[in-house]
Amino acid sequence: MTSKLEGRYQRAKSKLLNQLGTHILTIGHRKNTTPQKPPLYLLYKTPGGQKDKYISSLYEMPGEGKQIGIYTYSMDFSGTRYVVTISDTEANIRAMQGGGTKKSV
């Protein structure tokens, strides 16, 4: 699912549907947050009504897009760092350029 995670999604409230209609993601909201656990996170809706799979917390990134309703987040999934851009109507997920994978220390 890692490479298939990248792409453009249509947004309907908290649901994100990819262009092929094969992946549904949900933006979740935490009631209790900490610096390590921000308010938003991403879930993968599994086919057939099985339990949803947690993908990652969404960490807000600085930027001027908020002024026009575009929000940018970073997330980690399966050792790869992604940038997630969300507007009222769509979302875009892409791997970070240069150093996108997490390195173990």
Backbone torsions as a table, in degrees:
resi	resn	phi	psi	omega
1	MET	NA	-15.7	-173.8
2	THR	-57.0	-57.2	-177.4
3	SER	-68.7	-29.8	179.4
4	LYS	-73.0	-13.9	179.3
5	LEU	-69.6	-32.4	-179.8
6	GLU	-68.8	145.9	175.1
7	GLY	139.2	-173.7	-179.4
8	ARG	-99.4	139.1	-178.8
9	TYR	-126.6	142.8	171.1
10	GLN	-85.1	138.1	-177.8
11	ARG	-107.2	133.6	172.1
12	ALA	-132.7	97.6	-174.2
13	LYS	57.8	-115.4	-177.7
14	SER	-94.9	3.0	-179.3
15	LYS	-99.4	139.7	175.6
16	LEU	-122.3	126.5	-178.6
17	LEU	-119.2	125.7	-178.6
18	ASN	-71.4	168.1	-174.2
19	GLN	-63.2	-29.7	179.7
20	LEU	-83.0	-10.9	-178.9
21	GLY	75.5	16.6	-176.1
22	THR	-99.7	-17.5	-178.7
23	HIS	-125.8	129.6	174.2
24	ILE	-118.3	124.2	176.5
25	LEU	-112.5	152.0	178.1
26	THR	-124.5	133.8	173.0
27	ILE	-88.3	116.6	179.5
28	GLY	-98.5	157.9	179.6
29	HIS	-121.8	124.0	177.3
30	ARG	-81.9	142.1	174.8
31	LYS	-79.9	-40.6	-179.3
32	ASN	-113.5	121.2	-178.7
33	THR	-114.8	159.1	174.0
34	THR	-139.1	172.3	176.2
35	PRO	-59.0	-30.8	179.5
36	GLN	-85.0	-19.0	-179.0
37	LYS	-124.9	91.8	-178.9
38	PRO	-70.5	171.4	-175.2
39	PRO	-62.8	-31.2	-175.4
40	LEU	-107.8	147.7	175.4
41	TYR	-148.0	168.0	-175.9
42	LEU	-119.7	135.3	176.8
43	LEU	-119.7	149.2	173.3
44	TYR	-101.6	122.1	178.6
45	LYS	-81.1	113.9	-178.4
46	THR	-77.9	146.7	178.4
47	PRO	-67.0	150.7	175.2
48	GLY	80.1	12.9	175.3
49	GLY	73.6	16.8	176.2
50	GLN	-69.6	173.3	-179.7
51	LYS	-60.5	137.0	178.0
52	ASP	-64.1	149.9	179.6
53	LYS	-105.6	129.5	177.6
54	TYR	-70.7	133.5	177.9
55	ILE	-102.8	-61.0	-175.8
56	SER	-172.5	158.6	166.6
57	SER	-71.6	152.7	175.9
58	LEU	-106.4	113.3	-177.9
59	TYR	-97.2	117.6	-177.2
60	GLU	-62.4	134.6	178.4
61	MET	-105.6	146.7	178.2
62	PRO	-67.3	149.8	178.0
63	GLY	169.4	166.7	-177.6
64	GLU	-93.3	-2.1	-177.7
65	GLY	-62.7	-28.0	-179.1
66	LYS	-56.2	-30.1	-179.5
67	GLN	-64.9	-25.2	180.0
68	ILE	-114.7	17.4	174.9
69	GLY	82.7	21.6	176.5
70	ILE	-115.4	123.1	-177.1
71	TYR	-113.4	137.7	-177.5
72	THR	-118.8	133.5	-178.2
73	TYR	-131.5	159.5	169.0
74	SER	-114.4	156.0	176.4
75	MET	-154.6	160.3	176.4
76	ASP	-118.8	136.3	176.6
77	PHE	-149.2	124.7	178.4
78	SER	51.4	41.9	176.1
79	GLY	80.7	4.2	179.5
80	THR	-116.9	138.7	177.1
81	ARG	-95.0	138.2	-177.7
82	TYR	-124.8	155.6	168.7
83	VAL	-108.1	129.9	-180.0
84	VAL	-118.6	120.6	178.1
85	THR	-111.3	126.3	-175.4
86	ILE	-127.0	130.5	173.0
87	SER	-119.4	-173.0	179.5
88	ASP	-66.8	-26.4	-173.3
89	THR	-114.9	-18.3	-177.3
90	GLU	-153.0	170.6	176.1
91	ALA	-141.1	154.2	178.1
92	ASN	-134.7	130.8	178.8
93	ILE	-119.7	126.7	178.5
94	ARG	-144.3	149.9	176.6
95	ALA	-67.9	145.0	178.5
96	MET	-69.1	143.6	177.7
97	GLN	-77.2	137.5	173.7
98	GLY	59.6	101.6	179.0
99	GLY	81.7	28.3	-178.4
100	GLY	-68.7	-18.7	179.3
101	THR	-93.8	144.7	177.9
102	LYS	-75.6	142.7	179.0
103	LYS	-108.7	136.3	178.1
104	SER	-78.3	144.2	178.7
105	VAL	-107.5	NA	NA
